[in-house]
Amino acid sequence: MQSLRASHPQPKYRPPPSSASPTGALQPDNVSDETAVVAAPHRFSGAVRAALPMVPWRLDRLWRLRLPVRRLPVEQFGWLLELPLWQRDGRRFQVTPRQVLDAPDRFGDHLRRVLAADLRFPVHVVGHRGRLVILDGYHRLAKATIEDRREIDAMVLSDADLDGLCEHPRLLRRPDAPSR
């Protein structure tokens, strides 16, 4: 199988019950696992640690945020596709979204998640070290890339929003955040 970019027919998709409520609000599948990953920055590669804010935020709190949705250029986030964010063979941080896009036959599980990603839900982004980075929504970003979309819906969090996702925000300041 060749690269998926603009060559693969897209299936019709309905959000599974585990990820969307009847009202359309996102629901967490496994918040404790996601929180544990974010709370353990030593597990991340150096590239991931440099690119993303290393604060232990909670996915369930992120999904409860109701912020304005903005249209942002997909190309703005292309560099994030090079980060090893996804697991392989039970080991986290082994696969980049770009690897899945370039060799989909090698990454069936991730390919299925990318193709099933529902672009009606915005990605969640925050400013970090002078540019916007995605906190949640990498499968959606990959799908938008496959579909050659120019823009993606995004909720842009402030530093205060990110602090509100943490268990102990006053104790967990990002090194690049201004002191208050």
N, C-alpha and C positions, 0 to 999 in steps of 0.2 A: 504494500500500500504506500502510495506517495504522500507527500505533505497534504494536509487537509485544506489549506488556504483556498477558499472560494470554489472548491471542487466537490465537496461532499453535500448531498442533499440533506436538508435539516428536517428532523422528525417533528411532528406536532407534539407539544409537551404540555402537560398539566402538572402544576406543582404537587409533589407527593404530600399526603396528609401530615407527615412528620415535619415538613418545612413551611407549611402555610396553614393558617387557621381558616375557617369558613369566611371570616371577614377579610382575609387577605393579609393579615398581620403575620410576619415571620415568627416562627417558633423555634427555639433551639432544639437540636437533636441530642447533643451531648455537651452541655455547657462545662461540666467539670473537667472533661478531657481537654477542651479548647483552652480553658483557663490555665490548666496545668502546663500546656505547651507554651503559652505566652509568658507564664510565670517562671519559666526555666530558660532564660536567654543563653545560658552556657551551652545548650543543645544546638543552637543555631550556628551556621557557618559564619565566618567573618564577614562575608559579603552581605548576608542577611542582617547581621547585627549592625553593620554600617548603614544599611538602607532603611531599616524600619525602626520605629520607636520601641525600645525595650522596656516597656512597662506592662505589668500584669493586668490587662483589661479583661472584662467579662463579656463574652459573646451575647449572653442573654440581655445584658444592658444595652449593648450596641444595637441589637435588633429592636429594642423598644424606643429608640430615639425617633423623634418625628421632626426632621429638619427639612428645609426646602430642598427640592431636587433640582440639580443643575445639569446641563449638558456639557460634558467636557470632551476634548479630543482624545480618541483612543490612542493615537500616536504618542501622546504625552506620557503614557504608561508603558510603552513598549519595552523600555529597559527593565521593567519589573518582571517580564516574562523570562529573563535570564537568571533569576534567583532560584536556588533549589528549595522550593517551598513545600513540595509534596512528597509523600512517602512511597517507598517501594520495598516489597518483601518485609513489611512490618517495621522498617526503619524510616524514621522521619528525616525530612530535609535531604532527600536523595535525587529528586527529579525536578527539573525546571518545566514550567508550562511550555517553553519553546521546544524542549525535547519532545513533548507530547504532540505539538503541532507539526513538527518536522518528521516524526516517526511514529504515527498513531498506532500502527500495528504492534509496537513494542509495549504500549501502555494502555491496554484495553480498559482497565478500571477508570483511569483518569479520562480517557477518551469518552467513555459513557457519561461521566459526570459533566464534562465540557458540553457534550451534545444535549444533555438534559438541562443545562443551566437556563434559568428563566430570566431573560433580559428585561422583563417588566419590573424586576426588583433592582434598585440602584446599588452600585458598589458603594462602600464606605471608605472615604479618604480623609487624610489629615496632613497638614503641613509638617514636614520633617526635614531639617537641614536644607532649607531653601527651596524645597519642591514638594508637590503633593505625592503621597504614597498611599497605596491601598491597604486598608486593614482587613477588609472582608470583601471577597468578590473576584478572586483570581480565576475561577472557572468561568465566570461571566465575562471577564476580560478576554480570556482565551476564545470564547465563543464569538464575541464581538470581532475579534481579530480574524477568525475563520470566515465570518460573514462579510468581511471587508467593510465593517461599519466605520464611519468617520467619527461618530460621537457615541458616548455611553452615558447613561443616567448615573448621577453620583450625588450622595449626601456628603457635604464637606463639613467635617467636625472642627471645632475650635480646640485650642489647648484645654479650655475649661470643660468642653464636652468629653475629651479624652480622659481628663482627670476624674470626671464623674463615672466613668466606666470601671475605675479601679476600686479595690476594696479599701485601701488606705491612701487616698490621693495626696494628702499633705506629706506623706512620708516618701512618695514615689515620684519625685520630680525628674523629668527628662534632663539629661545633661545640657541640651541645647536650649531648654526653655528659660525664658527670663525669670529671675527671682521676683517674688511678689512682696 
